[in-house]
């Protein structure tokens, strides 16, 4: 149990609070006592932070001046999410039912059984921790501004990336963004645009991999009427359309080699010609490109022009995969849940502590895009629990050995990525023999070359 949480015991009988304190000792909590409702309210105020009282309340029903029911109402007026457990004597079931209807989290019958008491207190504390964590994340999201509202996270990698965006964004430098599929390359490109003097101009995004070789030339450079079959009228290309703004070319590695020549000339001369025209048009754009592969390696294989790579890579930004910045997962997930709850006009559902553990342990091959999808499914209550959404199934949980394999493979993959495929370094980081790591890599189908 989180040592930061505690229990406020409210009872005018010191012997009762002493017995309860001893019973709660195995939970390793701070325990404070109050002899009446007024003292209890003062203690709640004393132990409250910006996110509320850091614990739960256990109160007797029968007390002078302010009884437990009145204290419950007063507590709820301050914080409706603060769990209050009511103590009732044997035979006072009607009172206990009334307390639950009024908003009490649970009740304990005196004389109490420790085996009954501790699970109820644990559950109440877990609920309270969840409320406090959600409030903290919500406050953090609400207090963000500028780039931090778009590129969310507190990991060192993301903080460094935000600094690089702020530094490069204010210039007109051509930028090449590196990142796996789903890491948020367009988010970074938009952040660069928003930081630039071109922020009031258009941000025009094209996925080079989504267009056929025949279409991408016309889409980028435009064409005149009659330039080819079905070209019945002039079309302004995206380069021309982005005048005064930013052109973002995603999956630049998919661009045909012949078109790479035209793009290189555009970058060098800052002019273009529409298909079917000899007229040269001046270009006033900032170019940002993104790739999920090593372009220099592709150039060595003659699959990408080396001269274009060096022209694009004036400034290069690298987006870390989600499994290398796991500490950002709770904040990102909370952001996406709130976003989809607002979109679908639904109450944002709670996320239990074991759900956060599952999110943190997942491999996230689809990166932030996959996390966003899981958040949407969670808001729509599709697939049952988060565990089912992570497994990509509906109402079916993977067997425990399969789940453990997924977690183990994710940690091995991360270690290999961080060591650039160095087996010994990865084995040392994982604390296992090199031979064991090799066996596990064969088992999970992981090849060293994929991480070099």
Secondary structure as a PSIPRED ss2 file (coil, helix, strand):
# PSIPRED VFORMAT (PSIPRED V4.0)

   1 X C   1.000  0.000  0.000
   2 X C   1.000  0.000  0.000
   3 X C   1.000  0.000  0.000
   4 X C   1.000  0.000  0.000
   5 X C   1.000  0.000  0.000
   6 X E   0.000  0.000  1.000
   7 X E   0.000  0.000  1.000
   8 X E   0.000  0.000  1.000
   9 X E   0.000  0.000  1.000
  10 X E   0.000  0.000  1.000
  11 X C   1.000  0.000  0.000
  12 X C   1.000  0.000  0.000
  13 X C   1.000  0.000  0.000
  14 X H   0.000  1.000  0.000
  15 X H   0.000  1.000  0.000
  16 X H   0.000  1.000  0.000
  17 X H   0.000  1.000  0.000
  18 X H   0.000  1.000  0.000
  19 X H   0.000  1.000  0.000
  20 X H   0.000  1.000  0.000
  21 X H   0.000  1.000  0.000
  22 X H   0.000  1.000  0.000
  23 X H   0.000  1.000  0.000
  24 X H   0.000  1.000  0.000
  25 X H   0.000  1.000  0.000
  26 X H   0.000  1.000  0.000
  27 X H   0.000  1.000  0.000
  28 X C   1.000  0.000  0.000
  29 X C   1.000  0.000  0.000
  30 X E   0.000  0.000  1.000
  31 X E   0.000  0.000  1.000
  32 X E   0.000  0.000  1.000
  33 X E   0.000  0.000  1.000
  34 X E   0.000  0.000  1.000
  35 X C   1.000  0.000  0.000
  36 X C   1.000  0.000  0.000
  37 X H   0.000  1.000  0.000
  38 X H   0.000  1.000  0.000
  39 X H   0.000  1.000  0.000
  40 X H   0.000  1.000  0.000
  41 X H   0.000  1.000  0.000
  42 X H   0.000  1.000  0.000
  43 X H   0.000  1.000  0.000
  44 X H   0.000  1.000  0.000
  45 X H   0.000  1.000  0.000
  46 X H   0.000  1.000  0.000
  47 X C   1.000  0.000  0.000
  48 X E   0.000  0.000  1.000
  49 X E   0.000  0.000  1.000
  50 X C   1.000  0.000  0.000
  51 X C   1.000  0.000  0.000
  52 X E   0.000  0.000  1.000
  53 X E   0.000  0.000  1.000
  54 X C   1.000  0.000  0.000
  55 X E   0.000  0.000  1.000
  56 X E   0.000  0.000  1.000
  57 X E   0.000  0.000  1.000
  58 X E   0.000  0.000  1.000
  59 X E   0.000  0.000  1.000
  60 X E   0.000  0.000  1.000
  61 X C   1.000  0.000  0.000
  62 X C   1.000  0.000  0.000
  63 X C   1.000  0.000  0.000
  64 X C   1.000  0.000  0.000
  65 X C   1.000  0.000  0.000
  66 X C   1.000  0.000  0.000
  67 X C   1.000  0.000  0.000
  68 X H   0.000  1.000  0.000
  69 X H   0.000  1.000  0.000
  70 X H   0.000  1.000  0.000
  71 X H   0.000  1.000  0.000
  72 X H   0.000  1.000  0.000
  73 X H   0.000  1.000  0.000
  74 X H   0.000  1.000  0.000
  75 X H   0.000  1.000  0.000
  76 X H   0.000  1.000  0.000
  77 X H   0.000  1.000  0.000
  78 X H   0.000  1.000  0.000
  79 X C   1.000  0.000  0.000
  80 X C   1.000  0.000  0.000
  81 X C   1.000  0.000  0.000
  82 X C   1.000  0.000  0.000
  83 X C   1.000  0.000  0.000
  84 X E   0.000  0.000  1.000
  85 X E   0.000  0.000  1.000
  86 X E   0.000  0.000  1.000
  87 X E   0.000  0.000  1.000
  88 X E   0.000  0.000  1.000
  89 X E   0.000  0.000  1.000
  90 X C   1.000  0.000  0.000
  91 X C   1.000  0.000  0.000
  92 X C   1.000  0.000  0.000
  93 X H   0.000  1.000  0.000
  94 X H   0.000  1.000  0.000
  95 X H   0.000  1.000  0.000
  96 X H   0.000  1.000  0.000
  97 X H   0.000  1.000  0.000
  98 X H   0.000  1.000  0.000
  99 X H   0.000  1.000  0.000
 100 X H   0.000  1.000  0.000
 101 X H   0.000  1.000  0.000
 102 X H   0.000  1.000  0.000
 103 X C   1.000  0.000  0.000
 104 X C   1.000  0.000  0.000
 105 X C   1.000  0.000  0.000
 106 X E   0.000  0.000  1.000
 107 X E   0.000  0.000  1.000
 108 X E   0.000  0.000  1.000
 109 X E   0.000  0.000  1.000
 110 X E   0.000  0.000  1.000
 111 X C   1.000  0.000  0.000
 112 X C   1.000  0.000  0.000
 113 X C   1.000  0.000  0.000
 114 X H   0.000  1.000  0.000
 115 X H   0.000  1.000  0.000
 116 X H   0.000  1.000  0.000
 117 X H   0.000  1.000  0.000
 118 X H   0.000  1.000  0.000
 119 X H   0.000  1.000  0.000
 120 X H   0.000  1.000  0.000
 121 X H   0.000  1.000  0.000
 122 X H   0.000  1.000  0.000
 123 X H   0.000  1.000  0.000
 124 X H   0.000  1.000  0.000
 125 X H   0.000  1.000  0.000
 126 X H   0.000  1.000  0.000
 127 X H   0.000  1.000  0.000
 128 X H   0.000  1.000  0.000
 129 X H   0.000  1.000  0.000
 130 X H   0.000  1.000  0.000
 131 X H   0.000  1.000  0.000
 132 X H   0.000  1.000  0.000
 133 X H   0.000  1.000  0.000
 134 X H   0.000  1.000  0.000
 135 X H   0.000  1.000  0.000
 136 X H   0.000  1.000  0.000
 137 X H   0.000  1.000  0.000
 138 X H   0.000  1.000  0.000
 139 X H   0.000  1.000  0.000
 140 X H   0.000  1.000  0.000
 141 X H   0.000  1.000  0.000
 142 X H   0.000  1.000  0.000
 143 X C   1.000  0.000  0.000
 144 X C   1.000  0.000  0.000
 145 X C   1.000  0.000  0.000
 146 X H   0.000  1.000  0.000
 147 X H   0.000  1.000  0.000
 148 X H   0.000  1.000  0.000
 149 X H   0.000  1.000  0.000
 150 X C   1.000  0.000  0.000
 151 X C   1.000  0.000  0.000
 152 X C   1.000  0.000  0.000
 153 X C   1.000  0.000  0.000
 154 X C   1.000  0.000  0.000
 155 X C   1.000  0.000  0.000
 156 X H   0.000  1.000  0.000
 157 X H   0.000  1.000  0.000
 158 X H   0.000  1.000  0.000
 159 X H   0.000  1.000  0.000
 160 X H   0.000  1.000  0.000
 161 X H   0.000  1.000  0.000
 162 X H   0.000  1.000  0.000
 163 X H   0.000  1.000  0.000
 164 X H   0.000  1.000  0.000
 165 X H   0.000  1.000  0.000
 166 X H   0.000  1.000  0.000
 167 X H   0.000  1.000  0.000
 168 X H   0.000  1.000  0.000
 169 X H   0.000  1.000  0.000
 170 X C   1.000  0.000  0.000
 171 X C   1.000  0.000  0.000
 172 X C   1.000  0.000  0.000
 173 X C   1.000  0.000  0.000
 174 X C   1.000  0.000  0.000
 175 X E   0.000  0.000  1.000
 176 X E   0.000  0.000  1.000
 177 X E   0.000  0.000  1.000
 178 X E   0.000  0.000  1.000
 179 X C   1.000  0.000  0.000
 180 X C   1.000  0.000  0.000
 181 X C   1.000  0.000  0.000
 182 X C   1.000  0.000  0.000
 183 X C   1.000  0.000  0.000
 184 X C   1.000  0.000  0.000
 185 X H   0.000  1.000  0.000
 186 X H   0.000  1.000  0.000
 187 X H   0.000  1.000  0.000
 188 X H   0.000  1.000  0.000
 189 X H   0.000  1.000  0.000
 190 X H   0.000  1.000  0.000
 191 X H   0.000  1.000  0.000
 192 X H   0.000  1.000  0.000
 193 X H   0.000  1.000  0.000
 194 X H   0.000  1.000  0.000
 195 X H   0.000  1.000  0.000
 196 X C   1.000  0.000  0.000
 197 X C   1.000  0.000  0.000
 198 X C   1.000  0.000  0.000
 199 X C   1.000  0.000  0.000
 200 X C   1.000  0.000  0.000
 201 X C   1.000  0.000  0.000
 202 X C   1.000  0.000  0.000
 203 X E   0.000  0.000  1.000
 204 X E   0.000  0.000  1.000
 205 X E   0.000  0.000  1.000
 206 X E   0.000  0.000  1.000
 207 X E   0.000  0.000  1.000
 208 X H   0.000  1.000  0.000
 209 X H   0.000  1.000  0.000
 210 X H   0.000  1.000  0.000
 211 X C   1.000  0.000  0.000
 212 X C   1.000  0.000  0.000
 213 X H   0.000  1.000  0.000
 214 X H   0.000  1.000  0.000
 215 X H   0.000  1.000  0.000
 216 X H   0.000  1.000  0.000
 217 X H   0.000  1.000  0.000
 218 X H   0.000  1.000  0.000
 219 X H   0.000  1.000  0.000
 220 X H   0.000  1.000  0.000
 221 X H   0.000  1.000  0.000
 222 X C   1.000  0.000  0.000
 223 X E   0.000  0.000  1.000
 224 X C   1.000  0.000  0.000
 225 X C   1.000  0.000  0.000
 226 X C   1.000  0.000  0.000
 227 X C   1.000  0.000  0.000
 228 X C   1.000  0.000  0.000
 229 X C   1.000  0.000  0.000
 230 X C   1.000  0.000  0.000
 231 X C   1.000  0.000  0.000
 232 X C   1.000  0.000  0.000
 233 X C   1.000  0.000  0.000
 234 X C   1.000  0.000  0.000
 235 X E   0.000  0.000  1.000
 236 X C   1.000  0.000  0.000
 237 X C   1.000  0.000  0.000
 238 X H   0.000  1.000  0.000
 239 X H   0.000  1.000  0.000
 240 X H   0.000  1.000  0.000
 241 X H   0.000  1.000  0.000
 242 X C   1.000  0.000  0.000
 243 X C   1.000  0.000  0.000
 244 X C   1.000  0.000  0.000
 245 X C   1.000  0.000  0.000
 246 X E   0.000  0.000  1.000
 247 X E   0.000  0.000  1.000
 248 X E   0.000  0.000  1.000
 249 X E   0.000  0.000  1.000
 250 X E   0.000  0.000  1.000
 251 X C   1.000  0.000  0.000
 252 X H   0.000  1.000  0.000
 253 X H   0.000  1.000  0.000
 254 X H   0.000  1.000  0.000
 255 X C   1.000  0.000  0.000
 256 X C   1.000  0.000  0.000
 257 X H   0.000  1.000  0.000
 258 X H   0.000  1.000  0.000
 259 X H   0.000  1.000  0.000
 260 X H   0.000  1.000  0.000
 261 X H   0.000  1.000  0.000
 262 X H   0.000  1.000  0.000
 263 X H   0.000  1.000  0.000
 264 X H   0.000  1.000  0.000
 265 X H   0.000  1.000  0.000
 266 X H   0.000  1.000  0.000
 267 X H   0.000  1.000  0.000
 268 X H   0.000  1.000  0.000
 269 X H   0.000  1.000  0.000
 270 X C   1.000  0.000  0.000
 271 X E   0.000  0.000  1.000
 272 X E   0.000  0.000  1.000
 273 X C   1.000  0.000  0.000
 274 X C   1.000  0.000  0.000
 275 X E   0.000  0.000  1.000
 276 X C   1.000  0.000  0.000
 277 X C   1.000  0.000  0.000
 278 X C   1.000  0.000  0.000
 279 X C   1.000  0.000  0.000
 280 X C   1.000  0.000  0.000
 281 X E   0.000  0.000  1.000
 282 X E   0.000  0.000  1.000
 283 X C   1.000  0.000  0.000
 284 X C   1.000  0.000  0.000
 285 X C   1.000  0.000  0.000
 286 X E   0.000  0.000  1.000
 287 X E   0.000  0.000  1.000
 288 X E   0.000  0.000  1.000
 289 X E   0.000  0.000  1.000
 290 X E   0.000  0.000  1.000
 291 X E   0.000  0.000  1.000
 292 X C   1.000  0.000  0.000
 293 X C   1.000  0.000  0.000
 294 X C   1.000  0.000  0.000
 295 X H   0.000  1.000  0.000
 296 X H   0.000  1.000  0.000
 297 X H   0.000  1.000  0.000
 298 X H   0.000  1.000  0.000
 299 X H   0.000  1.000  0.000
 300 X H   0.000  1.000  0.000
 301 X C   1.000  0.000  0.000
 302 X C   1.000  0.000  0.000
 303 X C   1.000  0.000  0.000
 304 X C   1.000  0.000  0.000
 305 X C   1.000  0.000  0.000
 306 X H   0.000  1.000  0.000
 307 X H   0.000  1.000  0.000
 308 X H   0.000  1.000  0.000
 309 X H   0.000  1.000  0.000
 310 X H   0.000  1.000  0.000
 311 X H   0.000  1.000  0.000
 312 X H   0.000  1.000  0.000
 313 X C   1.000  0.000  0.000
 314 X C   1.000  0.000  0.000
 315 X E   0.000  0.000  1.000
 316 X E   0.000  0.000  1.000
 317 X E   0.000  0.000  1.000
 318 X E   0.000  0.000  1.000
 319 X C   1.000  0.000  0.000
 320 X C   1.000  0.000  0.000
 321 X C   1.000  0.000  0.000
 322 X H   0.000  1.000  0.000
 323 X H   0.000  1.000  0.000
 324 X H   0.000  1.000  0.000
 325 X C   1.000  0.000  0.000
 326 X H   0.000  1.000  0.000
 327 X H   0.000  1.000  0.000
 328 X H   0.000  1.000  0.000
 329 X H   0.000  1.000  0.000
 330 X H   0.000  1.000  0.000
 331 X H   0.000  1.000  0.000
 332 X H   0.000  1.000  0.000
 333 X H   0.000  1.000  0.000
 334 X H   0.000  1.000  0.000
 335 X H   0.000  1.000  0.000
 336 X H   0.000  1.000  0.000
 337 X H   0.000  1.000  0.000
 338 X H   0.000  1.000  0.000
 339 X H   0.000  1.000  0.000
 340 X H   0.000  1.000  0.000
 341 X H   0.000  1.000  0.000
 342 X H   0.000  1.000  0.000
 343 X H   0.000  1.000  0.000
 344 X C   1.000  0.000  0.000
 345 X C   1.000  0.000  0.000
 346 X C   1.000  0.000  0.000
 347 X C   1.000  0.000  0.000
 348 X C   1.000  0.000  0.000
 349 X C   1.000  0.000  0.000
 350 X C   1.000  0.000  0.000
 351 X C   1.000  0.000  0.000
 352 X C   1.000  0.000  0.000
 353 X H   0.000  1.000  0.000
 354 X H   0.000  1.000  0.000
 355 X H   0.000  1.000  0.000
 356 X H   0.000  1.000  0.000
 357 X H   0.000  1.000  0.000
 358 X H   0.000  1.000  0.000
 359 X H   0.000  1.000  0.000
 360 X H   0.000  1.000  0.000
 361 X H   0.000  1.000  0.000
 362 X C   1.000  0.000  0.000
 363 X C   1.000  0.000  0.000
 364 X C   1.000  0.000  0.000
 365 X C   1.000  0.000  0.000
 366 X C   1.000  0.000  0.000
 367 X H   0.000  1.000  0.000
 368 X H   0.000  1.000  0.000
 369 X H   0.000  1.000  0.000
 370 X H   0.000  1.000  0.000
 371 X H   0.000  1.000  0.000
 372 X H   0.000  1.000  0.000
 373 X H   0.000  1.000  0.000
 374 X H   0.000  1.000  0.000
 375 X H   0.000  1.000  0.000
 376 X H   0.000  1.000  0.000
 377 X H   0.000  1.000  0.000
 378 X H   0.000  1.000  0.000
 379 X H   0.000  1.000  0.000
 380 X C   1.000  0.000  0.000
 381 X C   1.000  0.000  0.000
 382 X C   1.000  0.000  0.000
 383 X C   1.000  0.000  0.000
 384 X C   1.000  0.000  0.000
 385 X C   1.000  0.000  0.000
 386 X H   0.000  1.000  0.000
 387 X H   0.000  1.000  0.000
 388 X H   0.000  1.000  0.000
 389 X H   0.000  1.000  0.000
 390 X H   0.000  1.000  0.000
 391 X H   0.000  1.000  0.000
 392 X C   1.000  0.000  0.000
 393 X C   1.000  0.000  0.000
 394 X C   1.000  0.000  0.000
 395 X C   1.000  0.000  0.000
 396 X C   1.000  0.000  0.000
 397 X C   1.000  0.000  0.000
 398 X C   1.000  0.000  0.000
 399 X C   1.000  0.000  0.000
 400 X H   0.000  1.000  0.000
 401 X H   0.000  1.000  0.000
 402 X H   0.000  1.000  0.000
 403 X H   0.000  1.000  0.000
 404 X H   0.000  1.000  0.000
 405 X H   0.000  1.000  0.000
 406 X H   0.000  1.000  0.000
 407 X H   0.000  1.000  0.000
 408 X H   0.000  1.000  0.000
 409 X H   0.000  1.000  0.000
 410 X H   0.000  1.000  0.000
 411 X H   0.000  1.000  0.000
 412 X H   0.000  1.000  0.000
 413 X H   0.000  1.000  0.000
 414 X H   0.000  1.000  0.000
 415 X H   0.000  1.000  0.000
 416 X H   0.000  1.000  0.000
 417 X H   0.000  1.000  0.000
 418 X H   0.000  1.000  0.000
 419 X C   1.000  0.000  0.000
 420 X C   1.000  0.000  0.000
 421 X C   1.000  0.000  0.000
 422 X C   1.000  0.000  0.000
 423 X H   0.000  1.000  0.000
 424 X H   0.000  1.000  0.000
 425 X H   0.000  1.000  0.000
 426 X H   0.000  1.000  0.000
 427 X H   0.000  1.000  0.000
 428 X H   0.000  1.000  0.000
 429 X H   0.000  1.000  0.000
 430 X H   0.000  1.000  0.000
 431 X C   1.000  0.000  0.000
 432 X C   1.000  0.000  0.000
 433 X C   1.000  0.000  0.000
 434 X H   0.000  1.000  0.000
 435 X H   0.000  1.000  0.000
 436 X H   0.000  1.000  0.000
 437 X H   0.000  1.000  0.000
 438 X H   0.000  1.000  0.000
 439 X H   0.000  1.000  0.000
 440 X H   0.000  1.000  0.000
 441 X H   0.000  1.000  0.000
 442 X H   0.000  1.000  0.000
 443 X H   0.000  1.000  0.000
 444 X H   0.000  1.000  0.000
 445 X C   1.000  0.000  0.000
 446 X C   1.000  0.000  0.000
 447 X C   1.000  0.000  0.000
 448 X H   0.000  1.000  0.000
 449 X H   0.000  1.000  0.000
 450 X H   0.000  1.000  0.000
 451 X H   0.000  1.000  0.000
 452 X C   1.000  0.000  0.000
